[in-house]
């Protein structure tokens, strides 16, 4: 469930372990005029303090299946824990998701926001998705192109939001055993190594890096009581970023020869690090406001310091967004989904 441990209860809840149970739950909601929320692992949601007045369907479909004929082709049910799936792939020496180790949630949640980390995005290895179309109440298979993946985006959280229930995700993973080491943190970790890193080596390195930033959930680490990165890194046209830098210099945030870090994104666009914007807007690591705060290890992680409400989390979110926009004219977009607001 939500790592913040905030928010109220659902009026109705069903733990759906089969596709038939999902369909029956949808019928129940339709007959009783209830709103429906599809819940995966609950790691990337903020639930209202008043709860959710409808039916929550928690997807608990299970199973991982490898194709006997096409090595590298693997399917996972939507309810499988994402970390368990990544571990399974690493143990099978299948490359393509090792840099996504340690991300909380389920397989079904991964395509929705096109999860990514350390140089990989899940859309790069998804070949197809089996879904339940809530409009027609029929099962529909979507291919990769149908999902219209972009940075932290897909049809599932944009133009077709709430239309599809993800049932099974099909992956086409690399069988060459060569992990991807493109991200600077990983390159630094393996520089000077006397052997070529394996998939398992990269997976363990990613977990260590994430743990150092409190991005792996640990009961004894208050900094990890977050949903990971709360804000998306803004992807903007290069000329817009130039204007952002001009405004930052005018506000005394940048010197005349300094620049904001930027990274290549889509054609004609670049990515700004949201953490840099947040910290230079005055919200340092370890910043606190009442019972909510920012992780002392990562400026993108909002945390419940103990006793926080959903309202406290949103108040801090709004403060950060307003300040960043005032200083840089950049709108920070949150990654979590807001339920019951």
Number of C-alpha atoms within 10 A of each C-alpha: 13 17 22 26 17 22 21 16 16 16 12 14 16 15 15 19 14 13 17 10 15 23 16 12 20 18 14 13 17 12 9 10 11 17 13 19 18 16 24 25 23 20 22 24 20 24 26 19 16 14 16 21 16 18 22 23 20 19 27 24 20 16 13 16 11 16 10 9 7 9 13 21 20 20 23 24 24 28 25 23 21 23 19 15 20 23 18 13 21 23 11 15 21 26 24 27 27 28 28 23 25 24 23 22 22 25 27 27 26 23 26 21 22 21 17 20 16 17 13 19 23 21 26 16 18 24 18 20 25 20 22 21 16 14 9 9 13 11 16 16 15 14 14 16 11 12 20 14 20 13 18 19 18 20 19 21 16 12 10 11 12 16 16 20 22 26 25 24 24 21 22 19 21 17 14 10 17 16 23 20 19 11 13 11 13 18 12 11 14 17 8 8 9 7 7 10 17 16 25 20 14 22 21 16 20 22 19 15 16 18 17 12 18 22 25 23 21 13 10 8 11 16 26 26 25 27 26 28 19 21 21 20 22 19 20 18 15 15 12 15 22 14 13 18 20 17 17 22 17 13 12 11 17 16 12 12 6 11 15 15 11 15 10 12 14 12 7 10 18 21 20 21 18 23 21 16 27 20 16 17 19 12 21 20 19 17 15 18 14 13 14 25 27 23 27 19 17 21 25 26 25 30 27 26 19 15 13 19 20 22 16 18 21 16 14 19 19 13 12 19 21 16 19 22 15 13 18 21 16 20 15 21 14 14 18 19 13 14 15 18 11
